[in-house]
Amino acid sequence: MPGQHAPLRYIRLKLAMTTLRAIRRKIRIPSRDGGRTITAFLYTRRDAPSGEGALSPVLLNWHGSGFVINAFGTDADFCARVARDARIAVLDLDYRKSPETVFPGAVNDVADVLDWVAADSDAGARQMYGLDPSRVAVSGFSAGGNLALVAASSLHGQVPGLDLRAAVAFYPVTDISIGPAAKVAPKPKRVLPVPLQRYFNECYTPDPADRLDPRVSPSLADLASYPPTVAIFTCDGDGLAPEANALADRLNVGDAAWCIACWRMSRTPLTRGARKGRWSGGSAR
């Protein structure tokens, strides 16, 4: 048709413009350990408002890792798209991995980020990058989904000045107290071997008693501590789906004020780790 791009040219131009519309900066966030910082990528739109008093809502995202694998940066497409389409800032955050740093190392890194976002100081997120501590959401994939739910339950209430309004978790591990052999996918397909799952758990929580801590297993957190909006995505091919579905069901019980959405991907036997930003069918509850 006159005045329109050919399909392939449109795709090339669209991909280029997606990159141009989102800026990624590598930043360092202070930690509780002197001399150590937490690495993050900050995604913002090129046309984001600037100037004194211009504050942006912010999404804090943590990548999947099994608490072991250094996969920082693998959520780049997701973060850039959210920054572009939702017109908000997105912080993609690293955290320490085990077995070098066991629980609560990663959780402490999450807590330090929340403190930094809420800090009303020259070195805080508000002053340095224009991030609004009264409009915060969290997200994460797999182990990162665990950390997002921990931030949204056990941690955020301990941070004055922080208003964490929503949590989004993609195929999260929510209850490490359940042994790997008992975690059965609804429609198993390329599931993680039980010995590998056990290895991840032993690296992160060498003391089995820690697995009952709600900062390790957010399914065990006080339900009243969760923010008003929680979205959980699970996959029928994943052994973590039953525990995450159970958490969503518990949040939905009674007359609570939560807005809970649980997408249970079932049209195809989906597994974890891929399809970020691609809808492949399922149901929402």
PAZAPA-4460 file (N, C-alpha, C; in steps of 0.05 Angstrom, whole numbers, plus 32768, in hexadecimal, padded with zeros to 4 digits):
% residues 285
    n_x    n_y    n_z   ca_x   ca_y   ca_z    c_x    c_y    c_z   seq   type   mol
   8011   7FE8   8000   8000   8000   8000   8012   8019   8000     1      M     A
   8009   802F   7FF2   8018   8047   7FF2   801C   8052   800E     2      P     A
   8035   805D   8013   803A   8069   802D   8042   8056   8043     3      G     A
   8045   803C   803D   804C   8028   8052   8066   801A   804A     4      Q     A
   8074   8011   805F   808D   8003   805B   8088   7FE6   8052     5      H     A
   809A   7FDB   8043   8099   7FBE   803E   809D   7FAF   8058     6      A     A
   8091   7F97   805C   8093   7F8A   8076   80AF   7F86   8081     7      P     A
   80C2   7F7D   8071   80DD   7F78   807C   80EA   7F92   8083     8      L     A
   80E6   7FA6   8073   80F2   7FC0   8079   80E6   7FCC   8093     9      R     A
   80CC   7FC8   8096   80BF   7FD2   80AE   80CB   7FC4   80C7    10      Y     A
   80CF   7FAA   80C5   80DA   7F9B   80DC   80F6   7FA6   80E3    11      I     A
   8107   7FAA   80CE   8122   7FB5   80D3   8120   7FD0   80E0    12      R     A
   810F   7FE1   80D6   810D   7FFC   80E1   8102   7FFC   80FE    13      L     A
   80EF   7FEA   8102   80E3   7FE8   811D   80F7   7FDE   8132    14      K     A
   8107   7FCB   812A   811C   7FC1   813D   8130   7FD7   8143    15      L     A
   8138   7FE5   812E   814B   7FFB   8132   8140   8010   8145    16      A     A
   8126   8017   8140   811A   802C   8150   8116   8023   816D    17      M     A
   8110   8009   8171   810E   7FFE   818C   8128   8003   819C    18      T     A
   813E   7FFE   818E   8158   8003   819B   815C   8021   81A1    19      T     A
   8155   8032   818D   8159   804E   8191   8148   805A   81A6    20      L     A
   8130   804F   81AA   811D   805A   81BD   8124   8053   81DA    21      R     A
   8135   803F   81DE   813C   8037   81FA   815A   803B   81FE    22      A     A
   8161   8049   8213   817D   804D   821A   8184   803A   8231    23      I     A
   819B   802D   822F   81A4   801B   8244   81BE   8026   824F    24      R     A
   81BE   802A   8269   81D6   8033   8277   81DE   801F   828D    25      R     A
   81F8   801A   828F   8202   8009   82A5   8207   801B   82BD    26      K     A
   81FB   8013   82D4   81FF   8023   82EC   8207   8011   8303    27      I     A
   8211   801D   8318   821A   800F   8330   8209   8019   8348    28      R     A
   81FE   8006   8357   81ED   800D   836D   81FC   8005   8387    29      I     A
   81FD   8016   839B   820C   8010   83B3   81FF   7FF8   83C2    30      P     A
   8210   7FE9   83CF   8207   7FD2   83DF   820F   7FD7   83FD    31      S     A
   8206   7FC5   840D   820C   7FC7   842A   8229   7FC0   8430    32      R     A
   8237   7FB4   841C   8253   7FAC   8420   8265   7FC2   8415    33      D     A
   8274   7FCE   8426   8286   7FE3   841D   8298   7FDB   8406    34      G     A
   8299   7FEC   83F1   82AA   7FE6   83DA   829D   7FD4   83C5    35      G     A
   8285   7FCA   83CA   8278   7FB9   83B6   825F   7FC7   83AD    36      R     A
   825A   7FC5   8392   8241   7FD0   8387   8232   7FBA   8379    37      T     A
   8219   7FC1   8372   8207   7FAE   8364   8204   7FB9   8347    38      I     A
   820A   7FA9   8334   8209   7FB2   8318   81EC   7FB1   830E    39      T     A
   81E5   7FC5   82FE   81CA   7FC6   82F2   81CB   7FD3   82D7    40      A     A
   81B8   7FCD   82C6   81B3   7FDB   82AD   819A   7FEB   82B1    41      F     A
   819B   8005   82AB   8184   8017   82AD   817A   801C   8291    42      L     A
   8161   8014   828B   8154   8019   8271   8140   8030   8273    43      Y     A
   8143   8043   8261   8130   8059   8260   812A   805F   8243    44      T     A
   8114   806C   823E   810D   8075   8223   811E   808E   821C    45      R     A
   8125   8091   8203   8134   80A8   81FA   8124   80C2   81FE    46      R     A
   8109   80BF   81FC   80F9   80D7   81FF   80ED   80D9   821B    47      D     A
   80FA   80CC   822E   80EF   80CD   824A   80F1   80EA   8254    48      A     A
   80DD   80F2   8265   80DE   810D   8270   80F8   8112   8280    49      P     A
   8102   8129   827F   811A   812F   828E   8117   814A   829C    50      S     A
   812A   8151   82AC   8129   816A   82BA   8121   8167   82D7    51      G     A
   8124   817C   82E6   811E   817C   8302   8101   8174   8307    52      E     A
   80FC   8161   8319   80E1   8159   8320   80D6   8144   830E    53      G     A
   80E4   813C   82F9   80D9   8127   82E7   80E1   810C   82F1    54      A     A
   80CE   80FE   82FD   80D3   80E3   8309   80C5   80CE   82F9    55      L     A
   80D2   80B7   82F6   80C6   80A1   82E6   80C0   808A   82F8    56      S     A
   80A9   807D   82F3   80A4   8062   8300   80BB   8050   82F8    57      P     A
   80C0   803B   8308   80D7   8029   8302   80CF   800C   8307    58      V     A
   80D8   7FFB   82F5   80D6   7FDE   82F8   80F1   7FD3   82FF    59      L     A
   80F3   7FC4   8315   810C   7FB7   831D   810A   7F9A   8314    60      L     A
   811D   7F91   8304   811D   7F76   82F9   8136   7F66   8301    61      N     A
   8131   7F4C   8307   8147   7F3A   830D   8146   7F22   82FA    62      W     A
   815C   7F1A   82EF   815E   7F05   82DB   815E   7EE9   82E9    63      H     A
   8158   7ED5   82D9   815A   7EB9   82E2   8176   7EAF   82E3    64      G     A
   817B   7E9C   82F5   8197   7E93   82F9   8199   7E78   8307    65      S     A
   8183   7E6E   8312   8185   7E57   8325   8194   7E5F   833E    66      G     A
   8198   7E7A   8342   81A8   7E85   8357   81C6   7E7E   8354    67      F     A
   81CD   7E74   833C   81E8   7E6B   8338   81F4   7E76   831E    68      V     A
   81E5   7E78   8309   81EF   7E7E   82EE   81F0   7E9D   82EA    69      I     A
   8206   7EA6   82E0   8209   7EC3   82DB   81FB   7ECA   82C0    70      N     A
   81E2   7ED1   82C2   81D2   7ED6   82AA   81C9   7EF3   82A9    71      A     A
   81D7   7F04   82B6   81D0   7F21   82B6   81D2   7F2C   829A    72      F     A
   81BD   7F3A   8292   81BB   7F45   8277   81AA   7F36   8264    73      G     A
   81A2   7F1E   826C   8192   7F0D   8259   8175   7F17   8257    74      T     A
   816D   7F2A   8268   8152   7F35   8266   8151   7F50   8257    75      D     A
   8166   7F55   8247   8169   7F6F   823A   8151   7F76   8229    76      A     A
   8148   7F62   8219   8131   7F68   8207   8118   7F6E   8217    77      D     A
   8113   7F5F   822C   80FC   7F64   823D   80FD   7F80   8249    78      F     A
   8114   7F87   8254   8116   7FA1   8262   8114   7FB8   824F    79      C     A
   8120   7FB5   8237   811E   7FCB   8223   8101   7FCF   821A    80      A     A
   80F3   7FB8   8216   80D8   7FBA   820C   80C5   7FC7   8221    81      R     A
   80C9   7FBF   823A   80B8   7FCA   824F   80BE   7FE8   8252    82      V     A
   80D7   7FF0   8251   80DE   800C   8253   80D1   801C   823C    83      A     A
   80D2   8010   8224   80C7   801E   820D   80A9   801F   820D    84      R     A
   809C   8008   8211   807F   8007   820E   8070   8012   8227    85      D     A
   807B   800D   823F   806D   8017   8257   8076   8033   825E    86      A     A
   808A   803D   8250   8094   8058   8255   809D   805C   8272    87      R     A
   80AC   8049   827C   80B7   804A   8297   80D4   8043   8297    88      I     A
   80E2   8048   82AD   80FE   803F   82B0   80FE   8022   82B9    89      A     A
   8111   8013   82AF   8115   7FF7   82B7   8132   7FF3   82C1    90      V     A
   8134   7FE8   82D9   814F   7FE1   82E3   8152   7FC3   82E2    91      L     A
   8165   7FB9   82D2   816B   7F9D   82D0   8183   7F98   82E3    92      D     A
   817F   7F88   82F7   8191   7F87   830E   81A0   7F6C   8310    93      L     A
   81B9   7F6E   8316   81C9   7F57   831C   81C7   7F51   833A    94      D     A
   81D0   7F39   8342   81D1   7F31   835E   81E6   7F1C   8361    95      Y     A
   81F0   7F18   8379   8205   7F04   837D   81FA   7EE8   837A    96      R     A
   820B   7ED6   8370   8204   7EBB   836B   8211   7EA8   837F    97      K     A
   8205   7E91   8382   8210   7E7C   8392   821F   7E68   8380    98      S     A
   8230   7E57   838B   8236   7E53   83A7   8248   7E67   83B4    99      P     A
   8254   7E79   83A4   8266   7E8D   83B0   8259   7E9D   83C5   100      E     A
   8240   7EA5   83C0   8230   7EB5   83D3   8215   7EA7   83D7   101      T     A
   8211   7E9B   83EF   81F9   7E8D   83F4   81E4   7EA0   83FF   102      V     A
   81CB   7E96   8403   81B6   7EA6   8410   81C1   7EB0   842B   103      F     A
   81BD   7ECA   8432   81AB   7EDD   8425   81B9   7EF1   8412   104      P     A
   81CF   7EEA   8406   81DE   7EFD   83F6   81CE   7F0A   83E0   105      G     A
   81C0   7EFA   83CF   81B0   7F05   83BA   8199   7F16   83C4   106      A     A
   818D   7F0D   83DA   8176   7F1C   83E6   8180   7F36   83F1   107      V     A
   8198   7F36   83FD   81A3   7F50   8407   81A8   7F63   83F0   108      N     A
   81B0   7F59   83D9   81B4   7F6A   83C2   8199   7F77   83B9   109      D     A
   8184   7F67   83BA   8169   7F71   83B3   8161   7F86   83C7   110      V     A
   8165   7F81   83E0   815E   7F95   83F5   816E   7FAF   83F2   111      A     A
   8187   7FAC   83EB   8198   7FC4   83E7   818D   7FD5   83D0   112      D     A
   8184   7FC8   83BB   8179   7FD6   83A4   815F   7FE5   83AD   113      V     A
   814E   7FD8   83BC   8136   7FE5   83C5   813C   7FFD   83D6   114      L     A
   8150   7FFA   83E8   8158   8011   83F9   8162   8028   83E7   115      D     A
   8172   8022   83D3   817D   8037   83C1   8167   8045   83B1   116      W     A
   8153   8036   83A8   813D   8042   8399   812D   8055   83AB   117      V     A
   812A   804E   83C4   811A   805E   83D7   812A   8075   83E3   118      A     A
   8145   8074   83E1   8155   8088   83EF   8150   80A4   83E5   119      A     A
   814C   80B6   83F8   8149   80D3   83F2   8163   80E1   83F7   120      D     A
   8177   80DC   83E5   8191   80E7   83E9   819D   80EC   83CD   121      S     A
   81B3   80FA   83CD   81C0   8101   83B3   81C9   80E8   83A4   122      D     A
   81CF   80D2   83B3   81D9   80BA   83A7   81C2   80A6   83A2   123      A     A
   81A9   80AE   83A7   8192   809C   83A3   8188   809C   8387   124      G     A
   8176   8089   8381   816C   8086   8366   815C   809E   835D   125      A     A
   814E   80AB   836F   813D   80C2   8368   814F   80D9   835D   126      R     A
   8163   80E0   836C   8174   80F6   8365   8186   80F0   834D   127      Q     A
   8191   80D8   834C   81A4   80D1   8337   8197   80CB   831C   128      M     A
   8180   80BE   831D   8174   80B4   8304   8156   80BA   8300   129      Y     A
   814B   80C9   8313   812F   80D1   8310   811B   80BA   8313   130      G     A
   8121   80A7   8324   8110   8090   8329   80FD   8097   8341   131      L     A
   80E4   8090   833D   80D0   8097   8351   80CB   8080   8365   132      D     A
   80D3   8084   837E   80D0   806E   8391   80B3   8068   8399   133      P     A
   80A1   807A   8391   8084   8075   8397   8076   8066   8381   134      S     A
   8085   805F   836B   8079   8050   8355   808D   803B   834C   135      R     A
   808D   8025   835B   80A1   8010   8356   8092   7FF5   8352   136      V     A
   809C   7FE6   833F   8093   7FCB   833A   80AC   7FB9   8338   137      A     A
   80A8   7F9F   833B   80BF   7F8C   8339   80B7   7F76   8326   138      V     A
   80CC   7F6A   831A   80C7   7F53   8308   80E0   7F41   8309   139      S     A
   80DC   7F29   82FF   80F3   7F16   82FD   80EB   7EFC   82F1   140      G     A
   8100   7EEE   82E8   80FD   7ED4   82DA   810A   7EBE   82EB   141      F     A
   80FB   7EA9   82F0   8105   7E91   82FE   8111   7E99   8319   142      S     A
   812B   7E96   831E   8136   7E9F   8338   8132   7EBD   833B   143      A     A
   8133   7ECC   8325   812E   7EE8   8328   8111   7EEE   832F   144      G     A
   80FF   7EDD   8326   80E3   7EDF   832E   80E0   7EDA   834C   145      G     A
   80F0   7EC7   8356   80F0   7EC3   8373   80F9   7EDC   8382   146      N     A
   810E   7EE9   8378   8118   7F02   8385   8104   7F18   8383   147      L     A
   80F6   7F1A   836C   80E1   7F2E   8369   80CB   7F2A   837E   148      A     A
   80C2   7F11   8381   80AD   7F0C   8394   80B6   7F10   83B1   149      L     A
   80D0   7F0A   83B6   80DB   7F10   83D1   80DB   7F2E   83D6   150      V     A
   80E3   7F3D   83C2   80E3   7F5A   83C5   80C6   7F64   83CA   151      A     A
   80B3   7F57   83BC   8097   7F60   83BE   8089   7F56   83D7   152      A     A
   8095   7F45   83E6   8088   7F3B   83FE   8098   7F41   8417   153      S     A
   80AF   7F35   841A   80BE   7F37   8434   80CE   7F51   8436   154      S     A
   80D5   7F5E   8420   80E9   7F73   8422   80DD   7F8F   8420   155      L     A
   80CA   7F94   840E   80C3   7FB0   8408   80B7   7FBE   8420   156      H     A
   80AA   7FB0   8432   809E   7FBD   8449   80B2   7FC7   845D   157      G     A
   80CB   7FBF   845A   80E0   7FC9   846C   80EE   7FE1   8461   158      Q     A
   80E5   7FEC   844B   80F3   8003   843E   80E1   801B   843F   159      V     A
   80E6   802E   8451   80D5   8046   8452   80D8   8056   8438   160      P     A
   80C2   8061   842F   80C2   8072   8417   80BF   8063   83FD   161      G     A
   80BE   8048   83FE   80BB   8038   83E6   809E   802E   83E3   162      L     A
   8092   8033   83CC   8077   8029   83C7   8079   8015   83B0   163      D     A
   807B   7FFC   83B7   807D   7FE6   83A3   8060   7FDE   839D   164      L     A
   8058   7FE3   8384   803C   7FE0   837D   8035   7FC7   836F   165      R     A
   8048   7FB9   8362   8042   7FA2   8352   805A   7F90   8350   166      A     A
   8054   7F76   834C   8069   7F62   8348   8061   7F50   8330   167      A     A
   8075   7F4A   831F   8071   7F39   8308   8086   7F23   8309   168      V     A
   807E   7F0A   830A   8091   7EF4   830C   808C   7EE0   82F6   169      A     A
   80A1   7EDA   82E6   80A0   7EC7   82D1   80AC   7EAC   82D9   170      F     A
   809C   7E97   82D8   80A4   7E7C   82E1   80B6   7E7D   82F9   171      Y     A
   80AD   7E89   830F   80BE   7E8C   8327   80C0   7E73   8337   172      P     A
   80D6   7E70   8345   80D8   7E5C   835A   80CE   7E6A   8374   173      V     A
   80B9   7E5E   8380   80AC   7E6C   8397   80AE   7E5C   83B1   174      T     A
   80B6   7E43   83B0   80B8   7E33   83C8   80CF   7E1F   83C6   175      D     A
   80E6   7E27   83D0   80FE   7E16   83CF   80FD   7E01   83E5   176      I     A
   80EA   7E04   83F7   80E8   7DEF   840C   80DD   7DD5   8401   177      S     A
   80D0   7DD6   83E9   80C6   7DBE   83DC   80DE   7DB1   83CE   178      I     A
   80E3   7D98   83D2   80F8   7D8A   83C5   80F5   7D88   83A7   179      G     A
   810B   7D89   8398   8109   7D88   837B   80FA   7D70   8370   180      P     A
   80FC   7D59   837D   80EF   7D41   8373   80D1   7D43   8374   181      A     A
   80C7   7D55   8386   80AA   7D58   8389   809F   7D6D   8376   182      A     A
   80B0   7D7A   8367   80A7   7D90   8354   80A2   7D83   8339   183      K     A
   8089   7D7F   8332   8082   7D71   8319   8073   7D84   8307   184      V     A
   807D   7D87   82EF   8071   7D99   82DB   8056   7D8E   82D3   185      A     A
   8041   7D9E   82CE   8028   7D94   82C5   802A   7D85   82AA   186      P     A
   803A   7D8F   8298   803F   7D82   827F   805D   7D82   827A   187      K     A
   806C   7D70   8286   8089   7D72   8286   8095   7D73   8269   188      P     A
   80A8   7D85   8266   80B6   7D86   824C   80D1   7D94   8252   189      K     A
   80E7   7D86   824E   8102   7D90   8252   8105   7D9E   826E   190      R     A
   80FB   7D90   8282   80FD   7D9B   829D   8119   7D99   82A7   191      V     A
   8120   7DAA   82BA   813B   7DA8   82C6   813E   7D8E   82D6   192      L     A
   8153   7D80   82D2   8157   7D67   82E1   8157   7D6B   82FF   193      P     A
   814C   7D59   830E   814A   7D5B   832B   8166   7D60   8338   194      V     A
   817B   7D51   8330   8195   7D57   833C   819F   7D73   8337   195      P     A
   8199   7D7F   8320   81A1   7D9A   831B   8191   7DAE   832D   196      L     A
   8177   7DA9   8330   8167   7DBA   8342   8172   7DB8   835E   197      Q     A
   8179   7DA0   8366   8183   7D9C   8381   819E   7DAB   8385   198      R     A
   81AE   7DAA   8370   81C8   7DB8   8371   81C3   7DD6   8374   199      Y     A
   81B1   7DE2   8365   81AB   7DFE   8368   81A2   7E05   8384   200      F     A
   8190   7DF4   8390   8187   7DF9   83AB   819D   7DF8   83BF   201      N     A
   81AF   7DE4   83BC   81C5   7DE1   83CF   81D9   7DF7   83CD   202      E     A
   81DD   7E02   83B4   81EF   7E18   83B1   81E4   7E31   83BF   203      C     A
   81CB   7E37   83BB   81BF   7E4F   83C6   81B8   7E4D   83E3   204      Y     A
   81AE   7E37   83EC   81A6   7E33   8408   81B2   7E19   8413   205      T     A
   81CC   7E1A   841A   81D9   7E02   8425   81CC   7DF9   843F   206      P     A
   81C0   7E0B   844E   81B2   7E04   8466   8194   7DFF   845F   207      D     A
   818A   7DE7   845F   816F   7DE2   8457   815A   7DF2   8467   208      P     A
   8161   7DF9   8480   814E   7E08   8490   8148   7E23   8484   209      A     A
   815B   7E2F   8474   8156   7E49   8468   8140   7E47   8453   210      D     A
   813A   7E2F   8448   8127   7E2D   8433   810A   7E33   843D   211      R     A
   8107   7E34   8457   80ED   7E3B   8462   80EA   7E59   8468   212      L     A
   8100   7E67   8463   8100   7E85   8466   80F0   7E91   844F   213      D     A
   80DC   7EA2   8453   80CD   7EAE   843D   80DE   7EBF   842B   214      P     A
   80F6   7EC7   8433   8109   7ED5   8421   8116   7EC1   840D   215      R     A
   8113   7EA8   8412   811C   7E93   8400   8104   7E87   83F0   216      V     A
   80EE   7E83   83FF   80D6   7E77   83F3   80BF   7E8A   83F7   217      S     A
   80BA   7E9C   83E4   80A6   7EB1   83E7   8089   7EA6   83E9   218      P     A
   8085   7E8C   83E2   806B   7E80   83E7   8065   7E7F   8405   219      S     A
   8079   7E80   8416   8075   7E7F   8433   8073   7E9A   8440   220      L     A
   8074   7EAF   8430   8072   7ECA   843B   8055   7ED0   8443   221      A     A
   8052   7EE4   8455   8038   7EEE   845D   802A   7EF9   8444   222      D     A
   8013   7EEE   843D   8006   7EF7   8424   7FFF   7F15   8426   223      L     A
   7FFA   7F1F   843D   7FF3   7F3B   8440   800A   7F4E   8439   224      A     A
   8022   7F43   8437   8039   7F54   8431   803C   7F59   8413   225      S     A
   802D   7F4B   8402   8030   7F4F   83E5   8023   7F69   83DC   226      Y     A
   802C   7F74   83C6   8020   7F8E   83BC   8005   7F89   83B0   227      P     A
   7FF7   7F9E   83A8   7FDB   7F9B   839E   7FD9   7F8C   8384   228      P     A
   7FEE   7F8C   8374   7FED   7F7E   835A   8004   7F6A   8357   229      T     A
   7FFD   7F51   8351   8010   7F3C   834D   8009   7F2D   8334   230      V     A
   801C   7F2A   8322   8018   7F1A   830A   802D   7F03   8309   231      A     A
   8024   7EEB   8305   8035   7ED4   8305   8031   7EC4   82EB   232      I     A
   8046   7EBF   82DD   8046   7EAF   82C4   8052   7E94   82C9   233      F     A
   8044   7E7F   82C3   804F   7E64   82C6   804C   7E54   82AC   234      T     A
   805A   7E3E   82AA   805B   7E2E   8292   8055   7E11   8299   235      C     A
   8044   7E05   8289   803D   7DE9   828E   8055   7DD6   828D   236      D     A
   806A   7DDD   827E   8081   7DCC   827B   8095   7DCF   8292   237      G     A
   808F   7DDE   82A6   80A2   7DE6   82BB   809A   7DDA   82D6   238      D     A
   80AC   7DCE   82E3   80A7   7DC3   82FE   80A2   7DD7   8313   239      G     A
   80A8   7DF1   830E   80A3   7E06   8321   8086   7E11   831F   240      L     A
   8078   7E08   830A   805D   7E13   8306   804A   7E0E   831E   241      A     A
   8049   7DF5   8329   8035   7DF0   833E   8038   7E02   8356   242      P     A
   8051   7E07   835F   8054   7E18   8377   804D   7E35   8372   243      E     A
   8054   7E3F   835A   804C   7E5A   8353   802E   7E5D   8350   244      A     A
   8022   7E49   8343   8005   7E4A   8340   7FF7   7E49   835C   245      N     A
   8002   7E3A   836E   7FF7   7E38   8389   7FF9   7E52   8397   246      A     A
   800F   7E60   8394   8012   7E7B   83A0   7FFD   7E8E   8395   247      L     A
   7FF9   7E8E   837B   7FE5   7E9F   836F   7FC9   7E98   8379   248      A     A
   7FC3   7E7F   837C   7FA9   7E76   8386   7FA5   7E80   83A3   249      D     A
   7FB9   7E7E   83B3   7FB7   7E87   83CF   7FB3   7EA5   83D0   250      R     A
   7FC0   7EB4   83BF   7FBC   7ED1   83BE   7FA0   7ED9   83B5   251      L     A
   7F93   7EC7   83A6   7F78   7ECC   839C   7F62   7EC4   83AF   252      N     A
   7F69   7EB7   83C5   7F54   7EAD   83D7   7F49   7EC5   83E8   253      V     A
   7F2F   7EC4   83EC   7F22   7ED8   83FE   7F1D   7EF3   83F1   254      G     A
   7F1A   7F07   8402   7F13   7F22   83F8   7F2B   7F34   83F9   255      D     A
   7F43   7F2A   83F4   7F5B   7F3A   83F4   7F5A   7F4F   83DE   256      A     A
   7F69   7F65   83E2   7F68   7F7B   83CF   7F7B   7F77   83B7   257      A     A
   7F88   7F60   83B5   7F9B   7F5C   83A0   7F8E   7F59   8384   258      W     A
   7F9C   7F62   8371   7F95   7F5D   8355   7FA9   7F48   834B   259      C     A
   7FA0   7F2F   834A   7FB2   7F18   8344   7FAD   7F0E   8328   260      I     A
   7FC2   7F0C   8318   7FBF   7F00   82FE   7FD4   7EE9   82FC   261      A     A
   7FCB   7ED1   82F6   7FDD   7EBB   82F3   7FD9   7EAF   82D7   262      C     A
   7FEC   7EB4   82C6   7FEB   7EA8   82AB   7FF7   7E8D   82AB   263      W     A
   7FE7   7E79   82A5   7FF0   7E5D   82A5   7FF2   7E54   8288   264      R     A
   800B   7E55   827E   800F   7E50   8262   800C   7E32   825C   265      M     A
   7FF7   7E2C   824C   7FF0   7E0F   8249   7FEA   7E08   822C   266      S     A
   7FE8   7E1B   821A   7FE1   7E13   81FE   7FF7   7E02   81F2   267      R     A
   8010   7E08   81F9   8026   7DF7   81F2   8035   7DF0   820C   268      T     A
   8043   7DDA   820E   8051   7DD2   8226   806A   7DE3   822A   269      P     A
   8067   7DFC   8233   807D   7E0E   8235   8090   7E07   824B   270      L     A
   80A9   7E0E   8247   80BE   7E0A   825B   80C9   7E26   8262   271      T     A
   80DB   7E27   8275   80E5   7E40   827E   80FC   7E4A   826D   272      R     A
   8103   7E63   8270   811C   7E6D   8266   811B   7E7B   824B   273      G     A
   8105   7E78   823C   8104   7E85   8222   80E9   7E93   821F   274      A     A
   80E4   7E9C   8206   80CA   7EA8   81FF   80C5   7EC3   820E   275      R     A
   80DA   7ED0   8217   80D5   7EEA   8224   80CA   7EFE   8210   276      K     A
   80B3   7F09   8217   80A7   7F1C   8206   8096   7F10   81F0   277      G     A
   8092   7EF5   81F1   8082   7EE8   81DC   806B   7ED9   81E9   278      R     A
   8053   7EDF   81E1   803B   7ED2   81EC   8036   7EB8   81DD   279      W     A
   8033   7EA2   81EB   802F   7E88   81DE   8015   7E7A   81E7   280      S     A
   8004   7E89   81F3   7FEA   7E7E   81FB   7FE9   7E74   8218   281      G     A
   7FD1   7E73   8223   7FCE   7E6A   823E   7FB4   7E75   824A   282      G     A
   7FB2   7E74   8264   7F9A   7E7D   8271   7FA2   7E8F   8289   283      S     A
   7F91   7EA1   8290   7F96   7EB3   82A6   7F81   7EAF   82BB   284      A     A
   7F8A   7EB0   82D4   7F77   7EAD   82EB   7F7A   7EC5   82FD   285      R     A
***
